[in-house]
Amino acid sequence: MYNTSFIKKILIAATVVFLYSCDRDFNAIGDELIGDNHFDLTPEKYDVLAYNQEITPIQSNGLAINALGIYDNPVLGTTIGNFVTQVSLSEYAPIIGEGAVIDSVYLSVPYFSHVKSTDAAGKRTYELDSIYGPAAGKFDLSVYESKVLMRSSFFDNGTQLPQLYYTSQNDVDFDGNIGVKLNNSSNKAQNTEFYFDNAEVANKAVDAAGKVTYTKVKPEMRLMLDSKFFKEKILEAPAEKLASAALFQDWFRGLHFKVQRSTAGNANMALIDFAKEGKIVIKYKAKTAITTDPEATTEDKSIEINLTGATASLLQDAKSSAYANAISESNINRTEGDESLYIKGGQGSVAVIELNGFASKLAEIRTKNWLVNEANLVFYIDSDKMAVKDGNGFQADEPKRVYLYDLTNNVPLVDYSDGTTGSLANDPKATKFVFGGLINIDATTKRGNYYKIRITNHIRNLIKDATAENVKLGLVVTEDIGVITSNKLKLKNSVISEAPRGSVMGPLGTILYGGKSSVADNKRLKLEIYYTKPN
């Protein structure tokens, strides 16, 4: 009897707790609640105000990857990417040796690539990644000694501030401060008709016995450089100039990669990590000890100069008339929104998103105790405008990903931390796939349909917290969803003062349908929310 009564009491208490917990879940306004038979799943759509905003000259130092080349976008215009970097010795205070004679000097910078196939003999065929424009594109590449002393910081009235370099600093600051041209080979493929070669590169090595061996390495930029310059600059330099990083960087300040259009045909552009493995290798022979004996033995020696230190991407844009008009301050409609949203990387543009339609319904949603299951913004691509081809039949490359962020505070949205690990289909750029922003590809046309971004938790927070600010959102193209730091604009404006660094890295752009009422309903930008509603 006692045991039966006790069990009944426990069951009653558990039932009360369970019902109380359900009641508490029910009243957690905005929270997720799915699968209960007493609720119906109903989609709601809200108007969105969206308009264009130009990104004027923007900070371009500190980028993980940099654009080099010429990208002719038939929709948005032409982008020219130049690059400046400091250099550093791999080992300071090197022992040069006596009577040094240079064998060769070359620059090597690996490309992003992957193995496409391997034949029976083990020969690998590579495909280059992050190449924009015609695969066989060529341009005139010049590598100069840079005479700009790039600093990491400066002092203003006794306060130390970071030194920023901007996309627009081509003309005076860098172009006007260059030394001799270093890639002066007679091989046009290394200068006036440069192209991004996808072939393996053979490294030659000679051992003490004179045996020659070759080692194949993945595709890279390989340029022969001026031996006379490096003999004077490095091998014959005063010893103190090579003794420390500070002294060396003042002595040899860096390299300036400058591109121009070639007469050889269409150009293209690549994204490159210059600092990761980029280097200059000086191979020479020298006597191991000071001696006047002309017959003294020499040995093979080498010195490496790494492409590390301060950098700057120097970008020049010639926008198409349609693009320039769309982002012109006089044409932006911040009241009704813009029909077309132009977003582009580099010194490009961002779309500003305001959830005013949803905000006007917040009080009603709270009163009705609607619970958010999922909330999305779907940005449809204007496939007609993006289908434009140039005279050679080339279409604009489409960005693989866009990034939505809190533009008011220049920080990620709460949904950015979506809890996922890894990436989709072994694509390193497809991480955070629940948060979204990945392009959806049409199976027939092989071109993009839309970008979908999940902002469920952001919407829940606005419902649950009446004091939460309904911030402006920014949409940009991103080269790397993992890079969320913002770079400063050279000149702030009333809408933006910064833009995500991941956007500055790449040159691509696209045209999306906006939320203006004149846009067809099936393509119009709207906030879509799936609620669970109590009966």
N, C-alpha and C positions, 0 to 999 in steps of 0.2 A: 504493500500500500504506500509506504513511504517513498519507495523508488519511483513508482508510477506518478505520484503527485509531483515529485521533484522534476521529473522529465517534462511533465505538462507545463510547469512553471518556466522551465528553460525555453521550451518551444514558443510560449506566449511572449517571453521577453525578446527572443530573437526576431519574432515577427514584427514586434513594435519597432525595434531598431531598424529592421529592413525597410519598413514603410516610412519611417522618419528620414532614413537616408535617401529614399526615392524622392521624398518631398523636398529635401535639401537640393538634390540634383536638379529637380524640376525648376526650382527657384534660382538656380545659378544662371542668371540671364545671359544668353549668348553662348553658353557652353555647348559642347557637342553631346547629342543624345540621339542614337540611331537604333532602329530595329524594334521599337515598342509598338504593339498593335493599336495603341490608342492615338497614334500620331500619323500624320500624312506628310510625305516628303514633297515639298512644293518649291520650284525655282522662282526666284524673283530677280528682275533686272532693273538696274538703276542707271540713269543718265550720268555720263562722265564728262567733265570739262577738260579738254586736252589741247595744248597748243605748243608751237615750236619755240625754241630758244637757242640762239647761236652761242657756241662756245668760242669766245675770242682767244687771242694768244694765251696759252696755258703752260704751266710748269711742265717741263719735259725731262728733268734730270731724275735719277733714281728709278728709271724704268727697268724692269727685268729683261725685256726684249725691246729691240729697236727696229724700225722700218728702214730699209735701204732700197732705193730704186725709184722707178716711175710707174705709178698705177693710173691708167687711163680708164676711168669709170664712165661708161657711155650715158649713165643717168645723172650722176652727181658731179662729174668733172674730173680733173687731174690732180693727183697728189704726188709731190716730189719729196722723197725722204733722204736727207743727209744726216750724218752722224759725226759726233766729236767725242773723243775719249782720252783720258789721261793714260799714261803707261807706267809700268813699274818693273824694275829688275827682279827676276826670280831669285837672285842671290846678290846681295850688296857686297861691295868691296871685292869684286872678283879678281883673281890673279890672271892677268891677260897673257903673260908670257912675253918672250923677246922675239922681235922681228915678225910680228903677226902679219899674215897674209890671208885675206878673205877668199874662201872658196865660193860661198853663196850666202845670200840673205833672202829669206822668204817670209811672207805673212801667211798664216793659216787661221781660218775661222770656220769651224764646223757648221753645217746647215742642219736644220731639223729634217730628218729623213727616216724612212723605214724600208726594210728589205721587202721587195715585191716578189722576187723569185730567186731561186738558186739552181744553177744547172748541174749536170752530172759531174763536172769538173770542179764544182765548188765555187764557181764564179757567181757573185751576187749582183742582182740588178736592183737598184734603189729607186724609190720614188721620193721626191722632195716634198716636204710638208710646208704649209704656210707660204706658198708662192701664189701671188695674185696677178692676174693678167695672163697673156699667152705663155705657155710653158717654154717656148723657144725665144722669148723676148730678149732683146739686147739693149744696152745703154752704154754711154761713155762714163767710165768710172775713173776718178782721180783720187789718189791717196796722198795727202800733203802732210808735211810736218806742221802741227798746230803750234802757234806761238802765244796762245791764250793760256794764262795761268789760271786754271779752274780751281776755285776755292770751295770748301765745304761750308764755310761760314765767314761772316764779316762783323765788324764792330760799328755800332751806331750810337754815339753819345755814351760810350762805355758799356753798352749792352751787346752781347754776342748773339747774332741772328743767323739763321741758315741762309746760305747763298742759293738762290733759285735761278735756274736758266729756263728760257721759254722757247716754245716752238717757233717763234717769229724772229729769233736772233741770228738769222742767216747773214744778212748784209754787212752790218758794221762790225759787230762784236767778233764774229768768227771768220767770215769770208775776207775781211780786211786784215786778218792777222794770220797769214799762212806763210810757210817757208817753201822749200823746193818740193816738186812733185817726186814721189818716191817710187811709184810703180811705172818705171820708164822702159819696160821690156819691149822688144820689137814684136812680140806676140800680141796681136790686137785683141785676142780673147782675154787678155789681162788688163786691158785699159779701154781703148776706144770702141771695142765691140765686146765688152764684157757680158757674160751670161752666167746664170746659175747652173753649173754643170752637175748632173746627177751621177756621174761616173765615180767609181772608187779611185782613191789617190794612192800612188805607190810611194812609200818612204824608203829611201836608199840608206843602207848602213854598210860601213866597211870596218872589219875587225882588224886586230893588230897584225894578222898575217896577210892582210890585203884582200881577204875574201869579201865579196860584195853580196849582200842579201837585200831583198825587198819585202816590205810589210805593207799589206793593203789596209787602208783605213776608210771609214765612211766618207761620203762626199763632203767637201769643204771648199771654201774660197782659198785658193793657193796662188799668191802673187809673188813674183820675183821682184825684189826691191833694189834700190840704188846702193851698190857695194861701196862706192866712194863716200857717200854720205855717212854710212854706218862705221866705216873705218875711222873717219875723222870724229864722229860724234861719240862713238863708244870705245873702240880699240885704242884710239890716240887721245882720249879724254884725260884731263887732269884727274889723278886718283881720287881727290876729294869730291869730285862731281858724282862719282859712283859709290860713295861711301855710305849714304843713307837715303831713305825715301824722300825726305824733304829737299835735300840738295839735288837729288837726281830729277825730281819733278820740276824743279826750277831750271835745270839744265836741258832736259828733253821733255817738253810740256805735254806732248801727246800727238795724236793723229786726227786728221780731218778727212772724212770720207765724203767726197762731193760727186754728185751724179749730174749728168746732162744728157739730153736726147742724142742718140746716135743716128748716123745715116743708114745703119744696117737694118732698120725695120722697127717693128713694134717693141715696146719696152715692157718690163714687168717689175714687180717688187717682192721682196722677201722680208720676213720677220726673222731676226737673228739674235742669238744670245752671244754678244761679242765677248763678254767677260768670262764666261764659263770655261772655255778652252782656247780662246783667241790669243795668239802670240806671234811675236817676231822671233825667228831663229837665225842667229848669226853663226855660220860654220866657217872655221878658219884653221890655219896651221900656225903654230908658234913653237919656239924653243922653250923648254921647261925651265931653264936657268939663264941668268945673264952671262953671256960669254962673247968673246970676239972670234971664236972659232967658226969659220964659215961652214965647216963640215959637221957642226953639232947637229944632233938628231932633233927633228921637230916632231910634234905629235898633233893629232886631230883634236880640236877643242871646239866648244860651242858656248854661246851665251843666249839666254832666252829673256825676252822682254814681254811681259804679260799686258794684255789690254784690260787693265783694272784701274779703278779710281773713279773720279767724277766723270759723268757722261752727260750728253744732251742730244735729244732728237730734234733736228731742225727741219721743220715741215713747211712746204710751200703749197698752197692750194689755189687752183684756178677753178672756181665753182661754175657749174652749168648755170645758165640764166634762170631756169626753173627753180633750181635749188637755192640760188642766191635770193631770188624774190620771196621764196617761201619762208626763209628765216630772217628776212629784213624786218627790222623793228617796226617799220611803218605798215607792214602787212600782217603782223601777228594779231590774231583776234583773241584777246584774253577774256572776252565777255561771252561769246558764243562758242569759242573753240575753233580750231582749224580743221578743214576737211581732210587734209593730208598731213601726216606727221613725218618729218624728215629727221632721222637719227643717223649720225655718222661719227666714227672714231677720229682720233687725232685732234686737230684743231677744227672740230666739226660742229655738232649740234645735239641737243637733248630735247626730249618731249617732256613737258610739265603736265602732271596729272592731278586734278582736284576732284575729290569724291563728294561734290556738293549735293548731288541728287540723293545719295545715301544719307548724308548728314541731316538732310531735312526730314528724314523719316525715323531718326533715332528714337525720339520720344515715343512714337507709336510702337516701334519694335519692342522697347522696354516694357511698355504697358501690356502688350499682348504676350509677353514671355516667350517670344520666338527664340529658338535655339539654333545656332549656326552649325551646320554640318560641313560645309565647304564654301569657300569664296574664291572667285577667280577673276582676273582680268585677261581677256583674250584680245590680242592685237592682230588683226587680219592684215596680211601683206597686200598692197596694191599691185597685183600681179601684172596688170596691163602696163603700168608705168615702169615696173622693174623689168619688163620683157624687151625694152628698147635695146637694139643691137647697134654696134658701130659698123663702119664700112667693111670690116673683115668678118662680120658675123659674130663678134664677141659680145656676150652678155655680162652684166655686172655680177661679180661674185657676191653671194648673199651671206650675211653674218650667221654663224652657227648658233649664236646665243645673244640674248639681250639681258640686261640687269635692271631690276626695279629696286629703288632705294628711297629712303627718307631724305628728300631734297632739302627740307627745311633745316635739318640738323646735320646733313651729310653723313649719315650712318646707315647701316643695313636695317631692314625691317626685321621684326621678330621672327618672321617665317623663314628668313635666310638660314637660321639654324634648324634645318629640317630633320636632323637626327640621322640622315643617311650616311653611309660610308661607302667608299668605292665609287665606281662610275658605271654607266650603261655601255654595254657592248665593248668593254675594254677601251673606251674612248676617255683619255685623261681629262678632256674638257667637259665631260658629261657628268660631273659630280653635282651634288645637291639637286638631283633630278626631281624630287618631290616639290621643292620650291619652284622649279621650272625655268622657263625662259629659253628652252631649246627649240630650234626651228622644227616645225612639222612639215615634212616633205610630201608633195603630191606624187603618188605612185606612177602616174602617167607622164606628167610633164617633168618630173624630177626637180621641180622648183618649189619654193616655199609657199605654204598656205597661211600659217599663222604662228604666233608665239603665245603660249599660255603660261600665266604666272599665278601661283597659289598664294593668296594673302589671308587665309582663314584666321590665323591667330591675330593678325593686325585688326581685322574686322571685329573679332570677339572682344578685343581690348577696348575698342571704341564703344561697344555696346555696354560692356560691364562697368566701365569707368567713365562717368559723366564729365570728369575733369580732364580726360585725355584729349590732347590736341589732334584735330583732324588735319595732319600735316600735308603739305604738298609732296607729291611723289615725283621722282625723276626716272625716266627710262632712257638708257643708253645702250649702245653696242658695247660688248665687253670681249676682250681677247682672253681673259682668264677670270672665271667666276670666283676664284679664291683670293683675288686681289681686291680689297675693299677700301684701301686707303684712298684719300682724295688728294688731288693736286690743285694748287692755287691758280686762279686766273690772274693774268697780269693786271687787268683792270676789272674791278668788281662792278656789278650792276644791281638793279633792284630785285632781280630774281635769283641769280646764282653768283656765288663767289668762288666755288670750287666745282670740280667734276671728278668722277671716279677714275683712278689711275688705270684700271683695266681698260677703260675706253680710250685713253690717250695712246695706248700701245699700238693699236691697229688702225688701218686706213678704211675699213669697209663701212658700208652704210646701207640703209634700206628705207623704203617709203611705206608707211602704214596708214590705214584708215583711221581718222579721228572720231570723236564723239559728237560732231556737229549734226544737227537734225537733218541737214541736206544729204548726209551719207545714207546709202541704202541700208535698210534695217538689218539685213543679214550680214553686213560687213561692219556695221557701226560699233565703235568701242563702247562697251557697257560693263558695268560691274555685275557679275552673276553670283548670286548667293542662294545656296540650297539650305532651307530651314527645315527644322522639325517644328510643327505647329500644334499646340494642344487643341483638341476639339471643343 
